[in-house]
Amino acid sequence: MTKVAGIRFKPAGKIYDFDSGVFVLNAGDKVIVETEQGLGFGVVTVPPAPLKASDKNKPLKKVFRIATKADYKKREENQDLEQQAFDFCQGCIKSLSLKMNLFSVESTFDTTKLTFFYTADGRVDFRELVKRLVKEYRIRIEMRQVGIRNQSKQCGGIGRCGREICCSSFMNNFEPVSIKMAKEQGLSLNPTKISGLCGRLMCCLTFENATYKHLKKKLPRPGRLVETDAGKGKIIRQNVLKGKVSIRLEDGSESEISAEKILKIHKGKPHN
């Protein structure tokens, strides 16, 4: 019976399915696998499980072997090569006056290819740069331009919450984020307060958006005229998490009450 293991090559990276073959694997085990780029060093994230009937025609690469001491040493050598290539490339970028921001270099496990990740405002003519890199390392070179969010994911960092940023700690994919989500949650629309390290809207705005939308359906909208035990008034604010609303009464005073204590909600469009 074919068993499939989920293997990840980068922290918080995408999980890929591989045929575990005869190997008994557990979560956290380091393995060498066959990939389209050659052999790769990965970590078992999802323990082997029987292949689903619906996926029987799905082509799967195999786990080549469980990582050995020699593989760990090879991985360290690759990391040294990546750092050396990064420093060399930075020097070339500076001497060629290229408008690009190099932030990461990755080597395949068998060191047949080096991939240089960078960000730039537009297209960059890096033909001369590639020539220098090929001459220096004598292996295949790939230049890959990525978005600013991908840079944050690969470089990591600490968010304003004091924890490691979500994209580099557990997020596999980026979800669309909009300013409407910040409005939905009643957050300040000051860009400096709702933007992450990448300068884009914080990914965590998506985490609670559905909950806020669900809870707000149970509360009358600001501007609605209502009647309470304390008298008539107009709703001026919502406290979504508490399930309460703030009401300005006819005498000018304000009161915060639970939505269940509102006696009547007058129909019509909310008043400004």
HUGIUR-V505976 format. One record per residue. N is the residue number from 1. RES is the residue in three letters. PSI is psi in radians with two decimals (NA if undefined). Layout:
N/RES/PSI ; N/RES/PSI
//
This chain:
1/MET/2.28 ; 2/THR/2.28 ; 3/LYS/2.47 ; 4/VAL/2.31 ; 5/ALA/2.49 ; 6/GLY/2.13 ; 7/ILE/2.40 ; 8/ARG/2.45 ; 9/PHE/-0.36 ; 10/LYS/2.64 ; 11/PRO/2.28 ; 12/ALA/0.31 ; 13/GLY/3.10 ; 14/LYS/2.53 ; 15/ILE/2.22 ; 16/TYR/2.54 ; 17/ASP/2.35 ; 18/PHE/2.59 ; 19/ASP/2.03 ; 20/SER/-0.23 ; 21/GLY/-2.31 ; 22/VAL/-0.01 ; 23/PHE/2.43 ; 24/VAL/1.91 ; 25/LEU/2.60 ; 26/ASN/2.77 ; 27/ALA/2.31 ; 28/GLY/-0.24 ; 29/ASP/2.47 ; 30/LYS/2.31 ; 31/VAL/2.77 ; 32/ILE/2.22 ; 33/VAL/2.80 ; 34/GLU/2.21 ; 35/THR/3.04 ; 36/GLU/-0.41 ; 37/GLN/0.00 ; 38/GLY/-2.73 ; 39/LEU/2.52 ; 40/GLY/2.65 ; 41/PHE/2.02 ; 42/GLY/3.03 ; 43/VAL/2.30 ; 44/VAL/2.06 ; 45/THR/-0.67 ; 46/VAL/2.05 ; 47/PRO/2.71 ; 48/PRO/2.45 ; 49/ALA/2.66 ; 50/PRO/2.46 ; 51/LEU/2.29 ; 52/LYS/2.60 ; 53/ALA/-0.60 ; 54/SER/-0.29 ; 55/ASP/0.24 ; 56/LYS/-0.48 ; 57/ASN/0.06 ; 58/LYS/2.13 ; 59/PRO/2.30 ; 60/LEU/2.36 ; 61/LYS/2.82 ; 62/LYS/2.72 ; 63/VAL/2.14 ; 64/PHE/-0.78 ; 65/ARG/2.86 ; 66/ILE/2.40 ; 67/ALA/2.39 ; 68/THR/3.09 ; 69/LYS/-0.64 ; 70/ALA/-0.62 ; 71/ASP/-0.68 ; 72/TYR/-0.72 ; 73/LYS/-0.74 ; 74/LYS/-0.67 ; 75/ARG/-0.71 ; 76/GLU/-0.71 ; 77/GLU/-0.68 ; 78/ASN/-0.71 ; 79/GLN/-0.65 ; 80/ASP/-0.71 ; 81/LEU/-0.73 ; 82/GLU/-0.75 ; 83/GLN/-0.71 ; 84/GLN/-0.76 ; 85/ALA/-0.64 ; 86/PHE/-0.84 ; 87/ASP/-0.73 ; 88/PHE/-0.77 ; 89/CYS/-0.68 ; 90/GLN/-0.73 ; 91/GLY/-0.68 ; 92/CYS/-0.72 ; 93/ILE/-0.72 ; 94/LYS/-0.77 ; 95/SER/-0.52 ; 96/LEU/-0.08 ; 97/SER/0.77 ; 98/LEU/2.42 ; 99/LYS/1.35 ; 100/MET/2.67 ; 101/ASN/1.76 ; 102/LEU/2.30 ; 103/PHE/-0.18 ; 104/SER/2.60 ; 105/VAL/2.34 ; 106/GLU/2.43 ; 107/SER/2.51 ; 108/THR/2.76 ; 109/PHE/-0.62 ; 110/ASP/0.22 ; 111/THR/0.76 ; 112/THR/-0.19 ; 113/LYS/2.49 ; 114/LEU/2.28 ; 115/THR/2.20 ; 116/PHE/2.06 ; 117/PHE/2.35 ; 118/TYR/2.84 ; 119/THR/2.66 ; 120/ALA/2.69 ; 121/ASP/-0.48 ; 122/GLY/-2.79 ; 123/ARG/2.53 ; 124/VAL/2.30 ; 125/ASP/1.66 ; 126/PHE/0.45 ; 127/ARG/-0.77 ; 128/GLU/-0.62 ; 129/LEU/-0.80 ; 130/VAL/-0.69 ; 131/LYS/-0.75 ; 132/ARG/-0.68 ; 133/LEU/-0.73 ; 134/VAL/-0.73 ; 135/LYS/-0.62 ; 136/GLU/-0.72 ; 137/TYR/-0.27 ; 138/ARG/0.57 ; 139/ILE/3.05 ; 140/ARG/2.37 ; 141/ILE/2.35 ; 142/GLU/2.27 ; 143/MET/2.16 ; 144/ARG/2.02 ; 145/GLN/2.25 ; 146/VAL/2.93 ; 147/GLY/2.91 ; 148/ILE/-0.51 ; 149/ARG/-0.65 ; 150/ASN/-0.57 ; 151/GLN/-0.78 ; 152/SER/-0.68 ; 153/LYS/-0.73 ; 154/GLN/-0.60 ; 155/CYS/-0.52 ; 156/GLY/-3.10 ; 157/GLY/-3.14 ; 158/ILE/2.22 ; 159/GLY/3.08 ; 160/ARG/-0.27 ; 161/CYS/-0.16 ; 162/GLY/0.03 ; 163/ARG/2.89 ; 164/GLU/2.44 ; 165/ILE/2.52 ; 166/CYS/-0.73 ; 167/CYS/-0.51 ; 168/SER/-0.12 ; 169/SER/-0.65 ; 170/PHE/-0.26 ; 171/MET/2.28 ; 172/ASN/-0.64 ; 173/ASN/2.73 ; 174/PHE/2.29 ; 175/GLU/2.60 ; 176/PRO/2.37 ; 177/VAL/2.38 ; 178/SER/2.77 ; 179/ILE/-0.42 ; 180/LYS/-0.56 ; 181/MET/-0.68 ; 182/ALA/-0.71 ; 183/LYS/-0.72 ; 184/GLU/-0.59 ; 185/GLN/0.08 ; 186/GLY/0.51 ; 187/LEU/2.78 ; 188/SER/2.42 ; 189/LEU/0.25 ; 190/ASN/2.07 ; 191/PRO/-0.58 ; 192/THR/-0.35 ; 193/LYS/-0.33 ; 194/ILE/0.25 ; 195/SER/2.56 ; 196/GLY/-2.96 ; 197/LEU/-0.48 ; 198/CYS/-0.17 ; 199/GLY/-0.08 ; 200/ARG/2.95 ; 201/LEU/2.45 ; 202/MET/2.35 ; 203/CYS/-0.52 ; 204/CYS/-0.20 ; 205/LEU/-0.45 ; 206/THR/-0.40 ; 207/PHE/-0.72 ; 208/GLU/0.04 ; 209/ASN/-0.78 ; 210/ALA/-0.66 ; 211/THR/-0.77 ; 212/TYR/-0.75 ; 213/LYS/-0.67 ; 214/HIS/-0.79 ; 215/LEU/-0.61 ; 216/LYS/-0.39 ; 217/LYS/-0.41 ; 218/LYS/-0.10 ; 219/LEU/2.47 ; 220/PRO/2.56 ; 221/ARG/2.65 ; 222/PRO/2.45 ; 223/GLY/-0.29 ; 224/ARG/2.46 ; 225/LEU/2.28 ; 226/VAL/2.88 ; 227/GLU/2.36 ; 228/THR/3.11 ; 229/ASP/-0.48 ; 230/ALA/-0.09 ; 231/GLY/-3.02 ; 232/LYS/2.69 ; 233/GLY/-3.13 ; 234/LYS/2.36 ; 235/ILE/2.24 ; 236/ILE/-0.38 ; 237/ARG/2.74 ; 238/GLN/2.39 ; 239/ASN/1.55 ; 240/VAL/-0.80 ; 241/LEU/-0.55 ; 242/LYS/-0.23 ; 243/GLY/0.56 ; 244/LYS/2.84 ; 245/VAL/2.61 ; 246/SER/2.31 ; 247/ILE/2.35 ; 248/ARG/1.97 ; 249/LEU/2.95 ; 250/GLU/-0.48 ; 251/ASP/0.05 ; 252/GLY/-0.19 ; 253/SER/2.82 ; 254/GLU/2.57 ; 255/SER/2.43 ; 256/GLU/2.14 ; 257/ILE/2.82 ; 258/SER/2.62 ; 259/ALA/-0.53 ; 260/GLU/-0.36 ; 261/LYS/-0.01 ; 262/ILE/2.17 ; 263/LEU/-0.67 ; 264/LYS/2.45 ; 265/ILE/2.09 ; 266/HIS/2.42 ; 267/LYS/2.93 ; 268/GLY/2.99 ; 269/LYS/2.55 ; 270/PRO/2.51 ; 271/HIS/2.57 ; 272/ASN/NA
//
